[in-house]
Every structure is written in structure tokens, then in C-alpha cells.
Amino acid sequence: MTTPPAVATRGLGLTIGGARILVDVDLTVPAGEMLGVIGPNGAGKTTLFNLISGVLRPTAGTVELDGEDVAGLSITRRARRGLGRTFQTSSLFPQLDLVENVRLASQAKEGAAMSVLAFPLASDRATVTARDCLAQVGLSHLETVAAGNLSHGDKRKLEIAVLLATDPSVILLDEPMAGVGSGDVPGLTEIIRRMHRERGCTVLLVEHHIEVVLGLVDRVAVMHHGRLLACDTPEVVMADATVQSAYLGEGA
Ligand SMILES: Nc1ncnc2c1ncn2[C@@H]1O[C@H](COP(=O)(O)OP(=O)(O)OP(=O)(O)O)[C@@H](O)[C@H]1O
């Protein structure tokens, strides 16, 4: 029996008030792949993530996770099936320290199966997980600092640690380098590369730093005006004349 793709969309579309935001997107992401999603501003990249994660409901087509149609599942139930996501805007608790921020995510994951009696044990486990996840993103030395006092680059690392604490098998990263200084880009790139390699998870990465995407991913999906223009290896996609005129021609 063949393994179903980790993520598949078929004929996926979203029309709002007559505006066609996403049109007929067929995308298949095998388990373990790192897929880059690129395209000019407004191409539909975040909308694609919103439809996959359940933030938005499609007006056409389907979304499958591990071969199963998840149309009827809420964001939370998709998350319980192993789908994890970061957002363009920060979703951290600024007054809490780093361990607490990550611990809450870990505890929320455990909470679903946790009884009141098991709470102290689960709480200890969540702290160990939190410290481990902070180590994975190189933030152990800042464990007791309030999240609000971190640099922008370190906040993006913390967001990844929060995500790792939920132990996802499919990870959607929405512009993880947005707003960070160029000095932080190599460190964040390496964290994403290591996370993918060591966890063997499936990663979908929306990112405007095109050279970062091309150096990291197995394949690149190019979005343009809500459509999937191309999806292939970085070499093939970047040599594609349609992609060059549609995407690079707009100077995105
Ligand atoms: N809820 C909504 N209602 C109306 N229009 C929307 C809605 N959500 C997104 N859009 C529009 O859909 C288009 C695609 O937006 P989306 O945020 O998915 O693009 P994007 O490729 O992620 O862009 P960026 O790179 O700037 O983040 C844009 O023109 C946007 O204005």
C-alpha cells in the first residue's frame, strides 16, 4: 500500500464577495518533504495556509491530511492530527518568560488526554519538553527572560519552539523571517533545516527571502493571482519562463 501524501488539495478555491482569492489549486505534498511556497504580495499564499489549517473554509475543492478529507474538522482538531502552524503576526505572551510560553503549548497538547490527578506529572513533563524545544532553537540562555523583551529574530525562534512543543508532523511556516535583521537569517535558516531533518516532518514554508527558500526546500510551489503557476524543484521552477515573467517580473 502506498503512503498517502501528508497534505493534498484538489480543486481548492476561495471566492469572497465575487473576488476569486484562490482558484483551482491542486497541490500534493509527500510526507517528509519541505515545500517552499512563493509568489508576489497578494498571490494567495497565506490564504492557502488558512484553508489547509482550517482558519478559512473553501468555497470549492478539498483539503486532505494523510489521505483524509478534513473539510469538517476545526482548527483544533486539525492540530490534534499533527498540523502545526506559525502566523505572520506574533502569537506569544509578552509578559511570560520563554519556558512558560513554550510550556503552555506543550501542556495544551497534553491537556486533551489529561485527568486532574495526572496534572502535576503532565506539568513536569511540559517543562522538560519546553526546555528541550528552547534548546533546539538555541534559546536556552534566555529561558527566564520575558518574551516581550526578546529581539525580533529571537521572537521568531521562540515561535518555532512553541510550535515544536506541540510535536507536529506537518508544519506550516508563514514568513518565519519577516521583519528580522539580515544577521538573524542564517541562524533561522539553520533551525528550520535542522527541525526538518531531525524530526522528519513535512514542512510548507512561505517566505519572501527567495534565496533562503531555494537553498532549503525540495520543491517550490509558485502562486500568482490565486493560482498555482508551477510546482517543481528549485532549478526547474526558476528556469521556467512563465514563472520568471509572472513572479520575478513583478519584482516581489
Ligand atoms: N478575508 C478576505 N476578504 C477579502 N479579500 C481577502 C481576504 N483574505 C485575503 N484577501 C485578498 O486575497 C488576496 C490574497 O491574499 P493573501 O494574504 O493570501 O496573499 P499572500 O500571497 O499571502 O500575500 P503576502 O505575501 O503579501 O502576505 C489579496 O488580494 C488579499 O487582499
The ligand as an SDF file (V2000), in Angstrom:
LIG
                    3D

 31 33  0  0  0  0  0  0  0  0999 V2000
  -10.9590   37.6830    4.0400 N   0  0  0  0  0  0  0  0  0  0  0  0
  -10.6570   38.2960    2.9080 C   0  0  0  0  0  0  0  0  0  0  0  0
  -11.5520   39.0770    2.2670 N   0  0  0  0  0  0  0  0  0  0  0  0
  -11.2640   39.6870    1.1050 C   0  0  0  0  0  0  0  0  0  0  0  0
  -10.0790   39.5780    0.4910 N   0  0  0  0  0  0  0  0  0  0  0  0
   -9.1440   38.8390    1.0560 C   0  0  0  0  0  0  0  0  0  0  0  0
   -9.3690   38.1290    2.2880 C   0  0  0  0  0  0  0  0  0  0  0  0
   -8.2410   37.4480    2.6080 N   0  0  0  0  0  0  0  0  0  0  0  0
   -7.3520   37.7190    1.6360 C   0  0  0  0  0  0  0  0  0  0  0  0
   -7.8950   38.5360    0.7070 N   0  0  0  0  0  0  0  0  0  0  0  0
   -7.2360   39.0120   -0.5190 C   0  0  0  0  0  0  0  0  0  0  0  0
   -6.7690   37.8660   -1.1780 O   0  0  0  0  0  0  0  0  0  0  0  0
   -5.5330   38.0860   -1.8190 C   0  0  0  0  0  0  0  0  0  0  0  0
   -4.5300   37.0620   -1.3450 C   0  0  0  0  0  0  0  0  0  0  0  0
   -4.1110   37.3880   -0.0130 O   0  0  0  0  0  0  0  0  0  0  0  0
   -3.0120   36.5340    0.7490 P   0  0  0  0  0  0  0  0  0  0  0  0
   -2.8190   37.1870    2.0790 O   0  0  0  0  0  0  0  0  0  0  0  0
   -3.3680   35.1100    0.7310 O   0  0  0  0  0  0  0  0  0  0  0  0
   -1.7380   36.7790   -0.1630 O   0  0  0  0  0  0  0  0  0  0  0  0
   -0.2200   36.4370    0.1200 P   0  0  0  0  0  0  0  0  0  0  0  0
    0.3110   35.7760   -1.1060 O   0  0  0  0  0  0  0  0  0  0  0  0
   -0.0640   35.7010    1.4060 O   0  0  0  0  0  0  0  0  0  0  0  0
    0.3930   37.9000    0.2460 O   0  0  0  0  0  0  0  0  0  0  0  0
    1.6260   38.4610    1.1300 P   0  0  0  0  0  0  0  0  0  0  0  0
    2.8630   37.9030    0.5180 O   0  0  0  0  0  0  0  0  0  0  0  0
    1.5110   39.9440    0.9620 O   0  0  0  0  0  0  0  0  0  0  0  0
    1.4040   38.0110    2.5630 O   0  0  0  0  0  0  0  0  0  0  0  0
   -5.1500   39.5170   -1.5160 C   0  0  0  0  0  0  0  0  0  0  0  0
   -5.5220   40.3310   -2.6080 O   0  0  0  0  0  0  0  0  0  0  0  0
   -5.9780   39.8390   -0.2830 C   0  0  0  0  0  0  0  0  0  0  0  0
   -6.2780   41.2090   -0.2140 O   0  0  0  0  0  0  0  0  0  0  0  0
  1  2  1  0
  2  3  1  0
  2  7  2  0
  3  4  2  0
  4  5  1  0
  5  6  2  0
  6  7  1  0
  6 10  1  0
  7  8  1  0
  8  9  2  0
  9 10  1  0
 10 11  1  0
 11 12  1  0
 11 30  1  0
 12 13  1  0
 13 14  1  0
 13 28  1  0
 14 15  1  0
 15 16  1  0
 16 17  2  0
 16 18  1  0
 16 19  1  0
 19 20  1  0
 20 21  2  0
 20 22  1  0
 20 23  1  0
 23 24  1  0
 24 25  2  0
 24 26  1  0
 24 27  1  0
 28 29  1  0
 28 30  1  0
 30 31  1  0
M  END
$$$$
